[in-house]
Amino acid sequence: MFKRLDKKKICIILGLAAIIIVASLPAFRGGIYTGHDLKFHLGRIQAIAEELRGGQFPVRYESGAWYGHGYVSTSFYGNIFLYIPALLFMAGVPVWKAYNIYVILVNLATVLVGYYSFKGIFKSSVWSIIATTIYTLSGYRLSNLYVRTSLGEYTAMIFVPLIVYGVYRIYSGTEDLQNNSSSSKDGLKRNSISARLSLCMPLIIGVTGIIESHILTTEIVAGFIFLFALLNFKRTIAVIRELILSLVSILGINAFFVVPFVDSYSSLKLYINRAMTQTSIRGAGLYLSQIFGPITIGRGSNAEDWSTTNEGFLNIGLLPVLCFIVIVFTLIYVYVKKSDWFPTETAKLKYKWAMTAFGFAILAGWMSSVYFPWHVFAGEGAVDKLMSSVQYPWRYSMFQTLFVIIAGVHCLKLLETRNSDRTSGKIIEFQNIKRISRFAFITLGITAVIAIGTTGVFDYTLSYGNITVSDAEAPEDWADFLYLPVGTELGLLSNTEPIIEADASGDTFTFTLPVLAYNYIHVYGEVGKELDWEIGDNNCIRVESQTKDAQFSTQFIEPDSWRVSEAISVGSIILICVLYFKRTKKRD
């Protein structure tokens, strides 16, 4: 029996390993291809390592950024996963190599989490591998990895399929909650908190993953979940306890990030939350030639609005386009035949949800384009800031890709089931492995060939369209401007000396320190006495002294509310683990 099971596991492991290797080929090199955000993320990794060496934990403030002026990107940009490459850097691994190792680990996690999630949705190893292949090697994801080097976004892509499965799992229900009897054979009430927590765990872990990696992806996901809940209002009411439990758990686990984020976002006037949302982002949207672009190019930039020039890296890719075609064909076929396609209410409901995913794919495609009225959301209102904060409409391509994969694979699986008489011949079989139909095997083969082919084109254009860098450390000017106070002149930040001015009497001196005036910066004099300060020129800290030769030191100190949020997160994690493993122990 174990040998037979091993054969099945071996086939699955080999298939998943192949996907990981193909996706990671550009990372198995002696350097990194230059990407749009590469400098920024290498700097983040190095800054985390430097702050950890200095005793700051968790890292909330990058003291060495902007030539020592400091930066707070880590308060807005989840960095918990970057502790992995940061620890490697602290151990002596060059920053470029630590980054490449992180890319490979992300590909590993994307494949494993994707396989688990898609298998939960499709209840089939073969169709799960097909969906995982398309998702992992999709054009938008590869561009995020190697062209845009959008570390936060491609990290978030690990968890988005898990969120979809988590929502599907809650709304479809499981054996744990279908029976409302007071007890079950495992000794726990089926409707107990432990049982409900087990049901909600994929959603809790998935949302936690995107919160801690990319807050913009979190905003978009929240919008789609809210829309799905409205469209399935009756079912939402039926599972409201599970949804509330999930929300409370997510907020508890992520309090250590959410509280500092909300505090910083609401109290600081930065480019990211003040200046950038005042102009329309519509010109950066995609055209139909990109939304249905079959070949994703491994080079280019998005510097020019209202143009597709040099933007082939944003083409969605051939496999998602084919999924779209399959969905349209299935819709027509089901409508024309008008036969009993769905023998049970469950089958009908799954088809409905698959078509809802297709509708979301169309919506995401529209919102990623120049055809969506993004100009309406240019302004200072709360809705304007929420909508325009995505910065680039084509971020919705991630969701267009995922939703069209889910709907497309469901349709293929439906066609396989419907035409089982013609496809009943088995093309591959092991002694204890469920036999694969000819239809599924051919689909898997075609998917693999197209995925390898389109990825090969991407890698080829990537290799000759980008320069390779292999610096041991991140560049000094790694920080971007998004989290700088509004009005800061970037060119003046290269000055690392304090500016000293005397008043008319010559008795008092004003020092403008080379430190940006962020919240919770404390200034100390020579004897360690804390001094009051105010915002001076170029948004830097200004203090007064009676002596011209005064020396000052600055330190970022977390407020008590942040420390309390960290304690809430630790307590929430412990409580959730106790409840979850209590149920697991009872089952055993």
Protein Blocks (a to p, Z undefined) as FASTA:
>chain_A
ZZmmmmmmmmmmmmmmmmmmmmmmmmmccbddddfklmmmmmmmmmmmmmmmnopacdfb
dfkgghhnopaklmmmccklmmmmmmmmmnopafklmmmmmmmmmmmmmmmmmmmmmmmm
nopaklmmmmmmmmmmgmklmmmmmmnopmklmmmmmmmmmmmmmmmmmmnopaklmpcc
fbdfkopafkbmklmmmmmmmmmmmmmmmmmmommlmmmmmmmmmmmmmmmmmlmmmmmm
mmmmmmmmmmmmmmmmmmmmmmmmmmpccfklmmmmmpcfklmpccfklmmocbdcfedc
dkbghiaehplmmpgbjklmmmmmmmmmmmmmmmmnopafblbfklmmmmmmmmmmmmmm
mmmmmmmpmkbcfklmgcjbfklmmmmmnopaklmmmmmmmmmmmmmmmmmmmmmmmmmm
mmmpcfbdcfklccddfklmmmmmmmmmmmmmmmmmmmmmmmmmpccdddfbdcfklpcf
klgcehiafklmmpccdcddddfkopaccdddfbdcdehiacddfkopacdddddehhia
cdddfbfkbccdddddddfklmmmmmmmmmmmmmmmmmmmmmmmmmZZ
